Every structure is written in structure tokens, then in C-alpha cells.
Amino acid sequence: MARTREFDTEAVVSRAMDLFWTRGYEATSVRDLTQHLGIGQGSLYAAFGDKDGLYRAALEHYRTTLAAAALRDLEEGADARAAIRALLTERIRIAVRDDGRGCLAVNAVCERLPQDAATRRVVRDMQDATREALAEVLRAARERGEIAARHDPHTAAAFLVTFLNGLLVSSKITPDTSTLEPLVEIALTALD
């Protein structure tokens, strides 16, 4: 008779996400995971298949929690520049925590690509969602005259996502908001 799972899967995935985010995929062993999560190796394999399966679950959890929350906040902003500024600065603040752990998605790309197609898909989906949400905010802002009519919202959104990726990589090198946040103001001038 199969044993029932004796742990909260969502809590385990959330804790695994934090460990992968802090240490990276390669530096996190199965033993590290079982000790940090308080579950046995057999339970980890039964629930997630292997370390890769747990990593994908952690990336997906990141996408549906932190990344999704950032987009919800973006969509609620009345003033496009203020909403975009808030999105970018909040992402910087999250990335510089814990001595510059960066962004889990960007870290995953830097560590796992080009070999890991599953990671590429998850991160691409996150970036596509961010780009589309930004494009919608920029479309509305262009209609209200908040940004120059000459800007294609999709291209401007793609620029902002690319800029954000660079900021998030830089946050690992220089985990200092006072150095990174002023760059946001420069990026926003691209909308003039």
C-alpha cells in the first residue's frame, strides 16, 4: 500500500525555491535539499521525480507568486511611469537582498542555459508575460499622451525587460540600491 505524502508540497517547493535562489542549482545537492526541507530523499524523488523536477517546481512557484505579484502591481498603477518605476525599483530591492542573490529567473538562465530547455521555457514565459503587461501599460499611456506617440509599446516593453535583466545581473555584482535605482530614471527617459 502506498504511503501518503506527509508534507505540505507548496511549503516544500517554496523553501526549495529560497535555497536554489540563494545557492544556485549546481551548488545545491539533494542532501542539502533534504536537510533544508526536512524530508527524506525517497519523499523528494516520489514527489518531484528528481532534483531537476524540484527545481522546475521552484521556478514555477517563483513565476506564479513573486513574478505574478509584480505584474499585478504594474497593472494597478494609474500613471505609467510611476508604475514602471515602482516595478523596476521593487525588483532591484528584491534582488539585492541577502547580499545580492539576484533574481531566481535570471540566475537560472545564467546557470542553466543553453542546455536546459525546460528552464528556458519557464523563464521565457515569465519574460513574455512581463513584456506583454508592460506593452499594455505603455499602449494605454500612449493613448493618454503620457509617452511619446512615436514609441511602439511592444518595442519599448521589450527594451524595459532587457534593461531589467541587465539590472538584475548587475545586482549580483553590485548589490546596492543606491547604485542601481538611479539607472531606472535614465531608462524611463527612453519613453520621452
C-alpha positions as CSV (number, residue, x, y, z in Angstrom):
1,M,0.0,0.0,0.0
2,A,1.4,3.4,-1.0
3,R,2.2,5.8,1.8
4,T,0.5,9.2,1.8
5,R,2.7,12.3,1.5
6,E,3.5,13.6,4.9
7,F,4.5,17.2,4.0
8,D,3.0,20.3,2.5
9,T,4.1,20.3,-1.1
10,E,3.7,24.0,-1.6
11,A,5.7,24.8,1.5
12,V,8.4,22.4,0.5
13,V,8.6,24.0,-3.0
14,S,8.7,27.5,-1.5
15,R,11.6,26.6,0.8
16,A,13.4,24.8,-2.1
17,M,12.9,28.0,-4.2
18,D,14.7,30.0,-1.5
19,L,17.5,27.6,-1.3
20,F,18.0,27.4,-5.1
21,W,17.7,31.2,-5.3
22,T,20.4,31.7,-2.6
23,R,22.8,28.9,-3.7
24,G,22.0,28.1,-7.3
25,Y,21.2,24.8,-8.9
26,E,24.6,23.3,-9.1
27,A,25.7,24.3,-5.6
28,T,22.6,22.7,-4.1
29,S,22.8,19.0,-3.6
30,V,20.0,16.6,-3.0
31,R,21.4,16.2,0.5
32,D,21.2,20.0,1.0
33,L,17.6,19.9,-0.1
34,T,16.5,17.1,2.1
35,Q,18.2,18.7,5.1
36,H,16.8,22.1,4.4
37,L,13.3,20.9,3.6
38,G,13.2,18.3,6.4
39,I,12.1,15.5,4.0
40,G,13.7,12.2,3.1
41,Q,15.4,11.6,-0.2
42,G,12.7,9.0,-1.1
43,S,10.0,11.5,-0.5
44,L,11.7,14.1,-2.6
45,Y,12.0,11.6,-5.5
46,A,8.4,10.4,-5.1
47,A,7.0,13.9,-5.1
48,F,9.2,15.6,-7.7
49,G,11.0,12.8,-9.7
50,D,14.5,14.2,-9.1
51,K,16.4,17.4,-8.3
52,D,15.5,18.8,-11.7
53,G,11.8,18.2,-11.1
54,L,12.0,20.1,-7.8
55,Y,14.0,22.9,-9.5
56,R,11.3,23.3,-12.2
57,A,8.6,23.3,-9.5
58,A,10.6,26.0,-7.7
59,L,10.9,28.1,-10.8
60,E,7.2,27.7,-11.5
61,H,6.4,28.7,-7.9
62,Y,8.5,31.8,-8.4
63,R,6.6,32.6,-11.6
64,T,3.2,32.2,-10.0
65,T,4.0,34.1,-6.8
66,L,6.7,36.7,-7.0
67,A,6.7,37.4,-10.7
68,A,2.9,37.4,-10.9
69,A,2.6,39.8,-7.9
70,A,4.9,42.2,-9.7
71,L,2.7,42.2,-12.8
72,R,-0.5,42.6,-10.7
73,D,1.1,45.7,-9.1
74,L,2.1,47.0,-12.5
75,E,-1.4,46.7,-13.9
76,E,-2.9,48.6,-11.0
77,G,-0.7,51.6,-11.5
78,A,-2.6,54.7,-12.8
79,D,0.4,56.6,-14.0
80,A,2.5,54.5,-16.4
81,R,5.9,56.0,-15.4
82,A,5.2,55.6,-11.7
83,A,4.0,52.1,-12.2
84,I,7.0,51.1,-14.3
85,R,9.4,52.9,-11.9
86,A,7.8,51.0,-8.9
87,L,8.1,47.7,-10.8
88,L,11.8,48.2,-11.6
89,T,12.8,49.5,-8.2
90,E,11.0,46.8,-6.3
91,R,12.7,44.2,-8.5
92,I,16.1,45.8,-7.6
93,R,15.2,45.7,-3.9
94,I,14.3,42.1,-4.0
95,A,17.5,41.2,-6.0
96,V,19.9,43.0,-3.6
97,R,18.5,41.2,-0.5
98,D,20.7,38.6,1.1
99,D,23.9,40.1,-0.2
100,G,22.8,40.2,-3.8
101,R,21.1,36.9,-4.6
102,G,19.6,38.5,-7.7
103,C,16.5,37.2,-9.5
104,L,15.8,33.5,-9.5
105,A,14.8,33.5,-13.2
106,V,17.8,35.4,-14.4
107,N,20.1,33.3,-12.2
108,A,18.5,30.2,-13.7
109,V,19.2,31.5,-17.3
110,C,22.9,32.3,-16.4
111,E,23.4,29.0,-14.8
112,R,21.3,26.5,-16.8
113,L,21.2,27.7,-20.4
114,P,21.6,26.8,-23.2
115,Q,21.5,23.1,-22.1
116,D,18.2,23.2,-20.0
117,A,15.3,23.6,-22.4
118,A,12.7,23.4,-19.6
119,T,14.3,26.3,-17.7
120,R,14.4,28.3,-21.0
121,R,10.6,27.7,-21.4
122,V,9.7,28.8,-17.9
123,V,11.8,31.9,-17.9
124,R,10.7,32.8,-21.5
125,D,7.1,32.5,-20.3
126,M,7.8,34.9,-17.4
127,Q,9.5,37.4,-19.7
128,D,6.8,37.2,-22.2
129,A,4.2,37.9,-19.5
130,T,6.2,40.9,-18.3
131,R,6.7,42.2,-21.8
132,E,3.0,41.9,-22.6
133,A,1.9,43.6,-19.3
134,L,4.4,46.4,-19.9
135,A,3.2,46.8,-23.5
136,E,-0.4,47.1,-22.3
137,V,0.6,49.8,-19.8
138,L,2.5,51.6,-22.5
139,R,-0.3,51.3,-25.0
140,A,-2.7,52.9,-22.6
141,A,-0.1,55.6,-21.6
142,R,0.5,56.4,-25.3
143,E,-3.3,56.9,-25.8
144,R,-3.4,59.2,-22.8
145,G,-0.4,61.2,-24.1
146,E,1.9,60.1,-21.2
147,I,4.5,58.8,-23.5
148,A,5.6,59.9,-27.0
149,A,3.3,58.6,-29.7
150,R,6.4,57.6,-31.8
151,H,7.1,54.7,-29.4
152,D,5.9,51.3,-30.3
153,P,4.6,49.9,-27.0
154,H,5.8,46.4,-27.7
155,T,9.4,47.5,-28.6
156,A,9.5,49.9,-25.6
157,A,8.3,47.0,-23.4
158,A,11.0,44.7,-24.8
159,F,13.6,47.3,-24.1
160,L,12.4,47.6,-20.5
161,V,12.5,43.8,-20.0
162,T,16.0,43.7,-21.4
163,F,17.0,46.7,-19.2
164,L,15.6,44.9,-16.2
165,N,17.5,41.7,-17.0
166,G,20.7,43.7,-17.1
167,L,19.8,45.4,-13.7
168,L,19.2,42.0,-12.2
169,V,22.5,40.6,-13.3
170,S,24.2,43.8,-12.1
171,S,22.5,43.4,-8.7
172,K,24.6,40.3,-8.2
173,I,27.8,42.2,-8.9
174,T,26.9,45.4,-7.0
175,P,24.1,44.6,-4.6
176,D,23.4,48.3,-3.8
177,T,20.1,50.0,-4.4
178,S,21.7,53.5,-4.3
179,T,23.9,52.5,-7.3
180,L,21.1,50.7,-9.3
181,E,18.0,52.7,-8.7
182,P,19.2,55.9,-10.4
183,L,19.6,53.9,-13.6
184,V,15.8,53.4,-13.6
185,E,15.3,57.1,-14.2
186,I,17.7,57.0,-17.1
187,A,15.7,54.1,-18.7
188,L,12.5,56.0,-18.2
189,T,13.8,58.8,-20.3
190,A,13.6,56.4,-23.3
191,L,9.8,56.9,-23.1
192,D,10.1,60.7,-23.7
